[in-house]
Amino acid sequence: MGLRAPFIVENGAAVVIPQGCLGNDDDEVVHFGASHEEVIRSLLVRREAGAHFRCFHDMSVDELVQLTGLSAHGAEQAKQRLGTEPLLWEGSDEELVDFRTALKGDGLRLVQGGRFLHAMGRFDKADGARFLLERYREHYGDTPLVSIALGDSPNDQRMLEEADIPVVIRGVNSDQLELPASSRPMRSLKPGPEGWNECVLNLLFEYGY
């Protein structure tokens, strides 16, 4: 994607700090929680035990394009995971409860995203956010920093709580989010990317960028 700034991927599975950022001489990837291979291994065991789901690992590129609206190249990239696996649940609500419990026994979590459930280790976006904010503080010393977090689903809750300015973007599950006790909470009027753009531009304008 050509990103030349630090970023967090897959709900906090890893933090990537590119070469030249925050004083790094080389690219740095910091992993949190279970690897993708461990997650897939656990999911396959649960499927053999009767769990009904389809995950990115099962899907062809064409199927993922139809399901997500991604380009073929984007779908290929989306299948390349570091520590999480998105899935669509195809069983009953009661079976889903049992599935969650079984994954917990494997040291994993099942988190609701915007469209998919995400099987992952015991970490979330807040872990990556805390790590990255600390690296920014170390690099910039006494320079004041303002952190802004934007999210639209329950797996963003703890990340929002870590930010100076939490922003809830309208989405399918955004009404399940509770704005943290903060002096600067925001909610977008528009959904999805338009809502994200709306809030970011307003904040950049406010801060004089």
N, C-alpha and C positions, 0 to 999 in steps of 0.2 A: 504493500500500500504506500510505501515511500514515507512512512511516519518517521520524523526525526525528533521526537520527544518521547519521554517515558510513557508507557501505557500498561494497563492491566488487561489480561485476557481471561476468557472463560470463567466468569463469575469469581475471579480471584485465584484461579489455578496457578497463575504465574504472573510475575511482573517482569517486563522487558525494559531495560535501559539501554538505548542504542549508543554506539560509539560516539564520543563527543558530547554526550549529555551528562550533566551533574559530575563533570570531571572524569568520566570514564574513558580510558584509552581503547577499550574494546567493547563489543556488544556484551551485555550481561543479562542472563535469564535466571530469575530466582523462582524456584518451584515451591508450592505449598500443597500439603496433603498427598493423597494417593495419586499414582500415575494413571494415565489413560488405560494402559494395559491391565492394571489391577481392577479398574472400574469395569472394563469389558469382561474380564474373567468372572467377576462376581455376577454381572448381569446374565451371562450365559448359564451359570449355575442356577440362578433363580428361574430362568426360562425352562430349564430341564425339570425344575420342581413344579412347573405349571403356571408361572406368571405369563400374562398375555400383554405384549407390548411390541412396538417397532421402534428401533432407534436408528440414528444416522449410520451406524456400523452396518445395519441390514440393508440400507437403501442404496439404489443405484444413483448415479449423478442425475439422470433424467427424472427419476422419481422425486429427488430432492428439489430439482428445479420447479417441477409442478407444484410441490407442496409449499415451497417458500417464496417463489418468485425470483430467486437468485439466478444469475447467469450461470452457464455451465462451468465457467472458470471459478465463479464464486462458490458454487456448490462443491466443487472439488476441494477448494480451500477449506470450506466449512467441515468437511469430513476429516480433515487433518487436525486431530485434537491433542491437547497436552495433558488434561486432567479431568475433563468432564465429558459426559455423553448425553445429548438431548434425546428424548424419547416421547412417543405418543402412547398413552395408556389405552389398552383395548379390553381390559377386564372390568369387573364390577367395582363399585365403591368399597365394598367389604374386602375384596381381594387386594385393592390398592392399600388398604390399611395394613394387611399382612405383608405386602411387598415392602412397604416402608420399614416395618419392623425387622424384616429379614435383612434389608440393606444396612440398617443400623447395627445389626449384629456383625456385619462384615466391616464395620468401621466407616460406612458411607452414609450420605444424606441424600434425600430426594427433595428438590426445591422446585417450586412452581415459578416458571418464567412467563414471558408474555404469551407464547404459544405452546411451548414444550415444557415437560418436566425435565429436570436436569439431575442425573445421577452423578455424584461427586464426593470427594473426601470431606473431612470435617474442617472446612474453611469456607469463607465467603468473600464477597467483594470488599468488605470492611478490612479484612486482613491485609489485602494488597494495598488498600488506600492508606492504612496506618503505616505500613512499611515505606510506601513511596513518599508520604508526607514527611516522615522522619528523615528520609534521604534529602528531601528539599531543604529541611531545616538545617541539617548538617552542612549542606553546600552553601546556603545563603546566610548562615549565621544569624545575626540580629535583624536582618531585613524582614519587615512584617509580611506575612503570607496570608492570603485569603483563599480558602478552599471552597469549591462549588461542586456539589454532587447532584446528578440528575438521574432519576429512575422512574420506572412505570409499573413495577411488579413487586411482589413480596420478597423476592431475592435481593432487592435493593434496600430493604429497610435498614439494616445495620450500617451500610455504607452511607446512607443519608444522615444517620445519627452521628457520623464521624465528621461531617462537613460543617463549615461555618455557615454556609448558605445551602440548605437542602431544597431541591426543586423536584416536585412530583409532576411527571408528564402524564397527561390523560391517556389511558389505555384500557384494555379489557379488564385487567385486575388492579388498576391503580386505586380504586376506592378501598382496597384492603390495606393500603399504606396509611400509616399515621404519621403526620409531620412531627418531628422531634421538637422538644421544648427549645426553641431557637429564636433569636431576635429577628431573623431574616428568612422565614420560610416562604416558599412560593409554590403556586400550582399553575400549570399552563392552562390556557383556554382551549388551545388546539391539541389534537391527539398526535401521537407518533413523532416522526421527524419534524413536522411543521411546528409542533409544540416545543420540541427541543430547540429548534432554530429561533423561535419566538423568544424564549427565555434567555438563551445565551446572548442574542443580540441586544436585548434589553439590559442585561447585566454589563456587557462590554461598553455599551453607551454610557451607562451610569458611572463606570469606572474610567471613562475618558479614552477608550481605545477606538 
